Amino acid sequence: MPVRVTLDVMLARRKLRARDVAEKIGLSETQLSLLRTGKVRGMRFDTLSKLCLVLECTPGDILEYDRDDADLNSKDD
């Protein structure tokens, strides 16, 4: 999948612990860990909004896209 979550980078830049961020946005540490490691297939916009608020960033700061033309033919939608 060409979309990657780079949440760890923002946590390091902001010198925040995942545990503290999870508590502030109302996620369990396990759920945030799954986001950080890219083991989820999606993220709710309200979760993304909360992350951006707490980390003082934009979605583009925690999500990256690697172009893959094969995604147009994907049947996973």
C-alpha positions in Angstrom: 0.0 0.0 0.0 1.5 3.3 -1.0 0.1 5.3 1.9 2.4 5.2 5.0 1.9 6.5 8.5 4.9 8.5 9.7 3.5 9.2 13.1 6.7 8.2 14.9 8.6 11.0 13.1 6.1 13.6 14.4 6.2 12.1 17.9 10.0 12.4 17.9 9.9 16.0 16.5 7.5 17.1 19.2 9.3 15.1 21.9 6.0 13.4 22.9 5.4 9.9 24.1 2.9 7.8 22.3 1.2 7.0 25.7 0.6 10.7 26.4 -0.8 11.3 22.9 -3.1 8.3 23.0 -4.5 9.5 26.3 -5.1 13.0 25.0 -6.9 11.9 21.9 -8.9 9.1 23.5 -7.2 6.0 21.9 -5.8 3.0 23.7 -2.0 2.7 23.5 -2.6 -0.5 21.5 -4.7 1.3 18.9 -2.1 4.1 18.6 0.6 1.5 18.3 -1.2 -0.2 15.4 -1.5 3.2 13.7 2.2 3.9 14.2 3.3 0.6 12.7 1.0 0.8 9.7 -0.9 -2.3 10.7 -4.3 -0.7 10.0 -6.1 -0.3 6.7 -7.7 3.0 7.6 -8.0 5.9 10.0 -11.1 7.9 10.9 -11.0 11.5 10.0 -11.8 12.5 13.6 -8.8 10.5 14.9 -6.6 12.2 12.2 -7.9 15.6 13.3 -7.2 14.9 16.9 -3.7 13.7 16.1 -3.0 16.9 14.1 -4.4 19.1 16.9 -2.2 17.4 19.6 0.9 17.2 17.4 0.4 20.7 15.9 0.7 19.4 12.4 -1.2 18.7 9.2 -2.3 15.3 7.8 0.6 15.5 5.3 3.0 15.6 8.2 2.0 12.1 9.4 0.9 10.5 6.1 3.1 9.9 3.1 2.2 8.6 -0.4 4.4 6.5 -2.6 3.0 6.5 -6.1 1.9 3.1 -7.4 -0.1 3.0 -10.6 -1.1 -0.6 -9.8 -3.5 0.8 -7.2 -5.9 1.9 -9.9 -6.4 -1.8 -10.7 -6.8 -2.8 -7.0 -10.0 -4.7 -6.1 -9.6 -3.8 -2.3 -12.0 -0.8 -2.5 
